[in-house]
Amino acid sequence: SDDFGFSTVLPAGFGRVEPGIPLVPTTFLYGTFSHAANEAGLSRLYGGIHFADDNTTAQNVGYLIGVQAWAKALTFFNGSP
């Protein structure tokens, strides 16, 4: 399942690079893992850390790894070797 249901609050002034940012507490809500992955990827693009192609490739590979990891976990949950 892609369901995540995670949220976190960055307190006012949390920023280390730009002190005082954000001005007010800021809540981030992630209903799905896909949403969290997309936001993480965007932050890397906006920060100049990655190119768009890097982000797309990494998200596709990450998805495939997640599918394989979940399939393996199910074998343990179901009592199979």
N, C-alpha and C positions, 0 to 999 in steps of 0.2 A: 504494500500500500504506500502511496505517496503522502499519506496524512502525517503531519508533524505536530501542529498545535503548540508551537513554541513562541514565547514573547520575551522580550528583555527591555529594560529601561536604561538608557544612558543618562546619568545625572547631569544637570547643568554644569558647565565648565569641565566636562570630562576630557575634552581634547588635549592631547599632549603636544601636538604640532602647533595648533592654534589655540592658545589658552583662552578660556571663556566660551568656547564653542562646545556644545550648543548653548544657547542662551537660556533655554528652558529644558526641563527633563523631556527626553524624546523616546517614545515607545516604538519598538520595531515588532511587528507581528508577522509570523510565518505559519500559515495554515498548512503548507505542504513543503516537503523537502525540495521540490522543484523551485518553489518561490525563493526559498533560502539560497539555493545554489545560484539562481539568476541574480539575486541581489549581491551575493558575494562576488560573482563574476563582474558585475557592473562596477563594483568598488575598485576592482583591480584595473579595469579599463580607465575609469576616471582618474585613478591615482597614477596612471602612466606606467604601471608595472607590467601589463600584458597588452598584446595586440588583440583585436577582435577574433582573428583566426585561432589564436591560442586559447581564448576563452571558449569558443565553440567546440573545438577539438577536446579540450579538457572536460567540458560538461558531457559530451557524448561518451567519452571513455569512462567517466565517473558513473554515468547511468549504467553502462554495461557491467562495470565492476559491482555495482549495487545489485543488479539482477543476479549475477553469479553468487554473490555473498548470501543473498536471501535464499536462493535455491539450496546452497550448502547448509545454511542454518535450518531450513525445513527438514533436511535429512536427519539432523540431530533431534529436532523437536518431535519428529515422527518415529524416532527410535531406530533409524536405519544407519548403517555405517557410512 
